[in-house]
């Protein structure tokens, strides 16, 4: 959500700039080309990594002393065909962290909620292109690991998806 707002603000600023200083350019073909290029560039920049906000929040919570929980941690080296189930597993386990934070009144509760909301919105709006294979594990089939190892794996999987 934050990324879309930045993109909109940048497009509006470009519009104002074009409207006030380069209005005369719109009367010829070159001005129109510049206008359309400027309108397109912010969209490609904002869409670079749909997980950017999630990564920022993961960085905020990774050093938390309040969160002490074991979580099913997907293997970060799973087959590419299993990328979507692996990412979904990490986001499902985020719900466990939310419950832990609510019980302990963590300082990072809002950051964890943001991870869950932004991640699920990205998963729903931008279906990953991987095909779920029959050999992909269910989340509960993975080993339980501590919070620190879970966050490290989560970050690694998301960074790989952003490349």
KEKE-3310 file (N, C-alpha, C; in steps of 0.2 Angstrom, whole numbers, plus 5000, padded with zeros to 4 digits):
npx = (5004:5010:5019:5012:5006:5017:5021:5009:5010:5023:5019:5010:5017:5026:5016:5012:5024:5026:5014:5015:5028:5032:5021:5020:5027:5019:5012:5018:5025:5036:5035:5024:5029:5038:5030:5022:5033:5037:5026:5026:5038:5038:5029:5036:5047:5042:5036:5046:5050:5038:5038:5045:5040:5037:5050:5056:5049:5052:5066:5065:5059:5068:5077:5071:5068:5057:5050:5048:5047:5044:5044:5036:5048:5051:5060:5073:5079:5071:5064:5061:5048:5041:5040:5029:5021:5031:5033:5020:5019:5028:5021:5009:5014:5017:5006:5006:5016:5010:5000:5008:5014:5003:5000:5011:5012:5021:5033:5034:5022:5014:5022:5023:5010:5009:5018:5010:4998:5003:5010:5000:4991:4999:5001:4988:4984:4994:4997:5008:5019:5023:5020:5011:5018:5016:5025:5029:5031:5019:5016:5017:5025:5038:5053:5053:5059:5069:5064:5074:5081:5070:5066:5078:5077:5065:5068:5078:5070:5061:5069:5075:5064:5062:5072)
npy = (4994:5006:5008:5010:5022:5031:5030:5036:5049:5053:5052:5062:5073:5074:5076:5089:5096:5094:5100:5113:5118:5112:5112:5117:5108:5098:5100:5095:5079:5074:5079:5072:5059:5060:5063:5051:5042:5047:5045:5031:5026:5028:5017:5005:5006:5006:4993:4984:4975:4966:4963:4972:4980:4970:4965:4976:4976:4964:4965:4974:4966:4956:4956:4954:4952:4949:4939:4922:4908:4892:4888:4881:4879:4882:4874:4883:4880:4873:4865:4875:4874:4873:4886:4895:4887:4887:4901:4904:4896:4902:4914:4909:4904:4916:4920:4913:4920:4932:4929:4926:4938:4945:4939:4942:4955:4962:4974:4974:4970:4977:4978:4965:4962:4970:4963:4951:4956:4964:4954:4943:4951:4953:4940:4936:4946:4945:4932:4919:4913:4899:4882:4871:4857:4839:4834:4844:4850:4850:4863:4859:4849:4852:4855:4861:4877:4889:4906:4915:4908:4905:4918:4922:4912:4916:4929:4926:4918:4927:4937:4930:4928:4941:4943)
npz = (5000:5004:4994:4982:4985:4985:4972:4966:4971:4965:4952:4951:4954:4943:4933:4937:4935:4921:4917:4921:4916:4904:4896:4883:4876:4874:4863:4852:4844:4851:4864:4869:4869:4879:4890:4891:4894:4906:4914:4914:4920:4934:4938:4935:4943:4956:4956:4957:4968:4975:4988:4996:5007:5016:5019:5025:5037:5042:5045:5055:5066:5068:5078:5090:5107:5113:5107:5107:5101:5093:5076:5061:5049:5033:5020:5013:5002:4993:4979:4964:4959:4970:4976:4979:4989:4999:5002:5006:5017:5026:5028:5034:5046:5052:5058:5070:5076:5078:5087:5098:5101:5105:5116:5124:5124:5114:5108:5094:5088:5079:5068:5065:5062:5050:5042:5040:5034:5022:5016:5013:5005:4994:4990:4987:4977:4967:4961:4963:4950:4951:4949:4959:4965:4967:4975:4984:5000:5014:5026:5039:5038:5039:5048:5065:5070:5079:5082:5077:5067:5059:5054:5047:5037:5031:5026:5017:5007:5002:4997:4987:4979:4975:4965)
capx = (5000:5014:5023:5007:5005:5023:5020:5004:5013:5028:5016:5006:5023:5027:5010:5012:5030:5024:5008:5017:5034:5033:5015:5021:5030:5013:5009:5021:5025:5041:5032:5019:5033:5041:5025:5021:5038:5037:5020:5027:5044:5037:5026:5041:5051:5038:5034:5053:5049:5032:5039:5049:5038:5038:5057:5058:5046:5056:5072:5063:5057:5072:5081:5066:5069:5050:5047:5052:5042:5046:5039:5038:5052:5051:5067:5074:5082:5066:5063:5058:5041:5038:5041:5023:5020:5036:5031:5014:5021:5031:5016:5005:5018:5017:5000:5008:5020:5005:4997:5014:5015:4997:5000:5017:5012:5027:5033:5034:5016:5011:5026:5021:5003:5010:5020:5005:4994:5006:5011:4994:4989:5003:5000:4981:4984:4999:4998:5015:5019:5025:5015:5012:5019:5014:5031:5030:5028:5014:5020:5018:5030:5045:5056:5052:5065:5068:5062:5079:5082:5064:5067:5083:5074:5060:5071:5081:5065:5058:5075:5076:5058:5063:5077)
capy = (5000:5012:5009:5013:5029:5034:5030:5041:5055:5054:5053:5069:5078:5074:5079:5096:5098:5094:5105:5120:5120:5109:5112:5119:5102:5093:5102:5091:5072:5073:5081:5067:5054:5062:5063:5044:5039:5049:5041:5024:5025:5027:5011:5000:5007:5004:4986:4981:4970:4967:4961:4977:4982:4964:4964:4981:4974:4958:4968:4977:4962:4950:4956:4955:4948:4947:4933:4916:4903:4888:4889:4877:4883:4879:4873:4888:4877:4869:4866:4881:4873:4874:4892:4897:4884:4889:4907:4903:4893:4907:4919:4906:4904:4923:4921:4911:4926:4937:4927:4926:4945:4948:4936:4945:4962:4964:4980:4973:4968:4981:4976:4958:4962:4973:4958:4947:4960:4965:4947:4940:4955:4952:4933:4936:4950:4943:4925:4917:4909:4892:4877:4867:4850:4834:4833:4850:4848:4854:4867:4856:4843:4855:4855:4867:4880:4895:4912:4918:4904:4906:4925:4921:4908:4920:4934:4922:4916:4933:4940:4926:4929:4948:4944)
capz = (5000:5004:4987:4977:4987:4983:4965:4964:4972:4960:4945:4952:4954:4936:4930:4939:4931:4914:4915:4921:4913:4898:4892:4876:4872:4872:4856:4847:4846:4856:4871:4871:4870:4885:4895:4892:4897:4913:4917:4914:4924:4941:4939:4934:4949:4962:4956:4957:4972:4979:4995:4999:5014:5021:5020:5030:5043:5045:5048:5062:5071:5068:5084:5095:5113:5116:5103:5109:5099:5088:5070:5055:5045:5026:5018:5008:4996:4990:4971:4962:4958:4977:4979:4981:4995:5004:5004:5010:5024:5030:5030:5039:5053:5055:5063:5077:5079:5080:5094:5103:5102:5108:5123:5128:5122:5111:5105:5087:5086:5073:5062:5063:5058:5044:5038:5038:5030:5016:5012:5011:5000:4988:4988:4983:4971:4962:4961:4960:4944:4952:4949:4965:4963:4972:4979:4988:5007:5018:5031:5045:5037:5040:5055:5069:5072:5083:5079:5073:5061:5055:5051:5042:5031:5028:5022:5011:5002:4999:4993:4981:4975:4972:4960)
cpx = (5004:5017:5018:5006:5011:5023:5015:5007:5018:5024:5012:5011:5025:5022:5011:5018:5028:5019:5011:5023:5035:5026:5015:5024:5024:5010:5012:5022:5030:5039:5028:5023:5036:5036:5023:5026:5039:5032:5022:5033:5042:5034:5031:5045:5048:5037:5041:5052:5043:5032:5043:5047:5038:5045:5059:5055:5050:5063:5070:5062:5063:5076:5077:5068:5062:5047:5051:5047:5046:5041:5041:5042:5053:5059:5068:5077:5077:5066:5059:5050:5037:5038:5035:5021:5024:5034:5025:5015:5024:5026:5011:5008:5018:5011:5002:5012:5015:5002:5002:5014:5009:4998:5006:5017:5019:5027:5033:5027:5013:5016:5025:5015:5004:5013:5015:5000:4997:5007:5005:4991:4993:5002:4993:4981:4989:5001:5005:5014:5021:5019:5016:5012:5017:5019:5032:5027:5023:5018:5021:5023:5037:5047:5054:5058:5064:5066:5068:5080:5076:5064:5072:5081:5069:5063:5074:5076:5063:5063:5076:5070:5059:5068:5074)
cpy = (5006:5013:5012:5020:5033:5035:5035:5048:5057:5056:5060:5074:5079:5077:5087:5099:5099:5100:5112:5122:5118:5108:5113:5113:5097:5094:5098:5084:5071:5074:5075:5061:5054:5061:5055:5040:5041:5046:5034:5022:5024:5020:5005:5000:5004:4996:4982:4974:4970:4965:4966:4979:4976:4964:4970:4979:4968:4960:4971:4972:4956:4950:4956:4950:4946:4941:4927:4910:4899:4888:4884:4881:4880:4879:4879:4886:4872:4870:4872:4880:4873:4881:4895:4894:4886:4896:4907:4900:4898:4912:4916:4906:4911:4924:4918:4916:4931:4935:4927:4933:4948:4945:4940:4952:4965:4971:4980:4970:4971:4979:4969:4958:4965:4967:4953:4950:4961:4959:4944:4944:4954:4945:4933:4940:4948:4936:4923:4912:4901:4888:4872:4860:4846:4833:4839:4848:4853:4858:4863:4850:4846:4855:4862:4870:4886:4901:4915:4915:4905:4913:4925:4918:4912:4925:4931:4921:4922:4936:4936:4927:4936:4948:4943)
cpz = (5000:4997:4982:4979:4984:4975:4962:4965:4967:4953:4945:4951:4946:4932:4931:4935:4924:4912:4916:4917:4905:4894:4885:4872:4870:4866:4850:4849:4851:4863:4873:4873:4877:4891:4896:4895:4904:4917:4918:4919:4931:4943:4939:4940:4955:4962:4956:4962:4976:4986:4999:5006:5019:5023:5026:5037:5046:5048:5055:5067:5072:5075:5090:5101:5115:5113:5104:5107:5093:5082:5065:5051:5038:5024:5012:5002:4992:4982:4969:4961:4965:4980:4982:4988:5001:5006:5008:5017:5029:5033:5035:5046:5056:5059:5070:5080:5082:5087:5099:5106:5106:5115:5127:5127:5120:5108:5097:5084:5080:5067:5060:5059:5051:5039:5035:5033:5023:5012:5010:5005:4994:4986:4984:4977:4966:4963:4959:4954:4945:4952:4955:4963:4969:4977:4984:4995:5010:5023:5037:5045:5038:5047:5059:5071:5076:5079:5075:5067:5056:5051:5046:5036:5027:5023:5016:5005:4999:4995:4987:4976:4971:4966:4953)
residu = (UNK:UNK:UNK:UNK:UNK:UNK:UNK:UNK:UNK:UNK:UNK:UNK:UNK:UNK:UNK:UNK:UNK:UNK:UNK:UNK:UNK:UNK:UNK:UNK:UNK:UNK:UNK:UNK:UNK:UNK:UNK:UNK:UNK:UNK:UNK:UNK:UNK:UNK:UNK:UNK:UNK:UNK:UNK:UNK:UNK:UNK:UNK:UNK:UNK:UNK:UNK:UNK:UNK:UNK:UNK:UNK:UNK:UNK:UNK:UNK:UNK:UNK:UNK:UNK:UNK:UNK:UNK:UNK:UNK:UNK:UNK:UNK:UNK:UNK:UNK:UNK:UNK:UNK:UNK:UNK:UNK:UNK:UNK:UNK:UNK:UNK:UNK:UNK:UNK:UNK:UNK:UNK:UNK:UNK:UNK:UNK:UNK:UNK:UNK:UNK:UNK:UNK:UNK:UNK:UNK:UNK:UNK:UNK:UNK:UNK:UNK:UNK:UNK:UNK:UNK:UNK:UNK:UNK:UNK:UNK:UNK:UNK:UNK:UNK:UNK:UNK:UNK:UNK:UNK:UNK:UNK:UNK:UNK:UNK:UNK:UNK:UNK:UNK:UNK:UNK:UNK:UNK:UNK:UNK:UNK:UNK:UNK:UNK:UNK:UNK:UNK:UNK:UNK:UNK:UNK:UNK:UNK:UNK:UNK:UNK:UNK:UNK:UNK)
# end
